[in-house]
Amino acid sequence: MSDPYSDIEGIWNRYLSGDTFNAEREILALLDSQGIRIRQDDGELKQFTISKPTSITSGFALGLRYVKRDASQTEDHFTFEKGRAIECHYRGSLENKWPEYKDTHKQQVLFALVVDVQDSITSVNTVSLLTRT
């Protein structure tokens, strides 16, 4: 049986090691294997983020950032912890679990700045990937 935490950790480690693979496809396949479907009717998926929360030692947060029809952005979050099922967090509920994610679900990203960079942006504890659409 698949372990979602090990799967997302594998994607994280391969990405940071510079391994060439389609992280976007693997993330979507991982979510699909757990019965999680991406938004279809109220936004276009533009960015994936994988981050390590600072309030626990073994966990990951996955964010799917969408641009909605009104041009605002929103991010759906999924948490991965060792030995636990994926938890879905919508409408800012992630900040109740891990306070360091306060206001991230409505953060507005300037995609134009990211597009000018050839490689995906990686900051402290976070990897950001733009979709290939």
PEJOJO-V642841 format. One record per helix or strand. SS is the DSSP state (2 for helix, 1 for strand). FROM is the first residue (numbers start at 1). TO is the last residue. If there is no record, write none. Layout:
# PEJOJO-V642841
ss=SS from=FROM to=TO
ss=SS from=FROM to=TO
This chain:
# PEJOJO-V642841
ss=2 from=4 to=16
ss=2 from=23 to=33
ss=1 from=44 to=51
ss=1 from=59 to=67
ss=1 from=73 to=81
ss=1 from=87 to=89
ss=2 from=94 to=97
ss=2 from=99 to=101
ss=2 from=104 to=106
ss=2 from=111 to=115
ss=1 from=122 to=123
ss=1 from=126 to=130
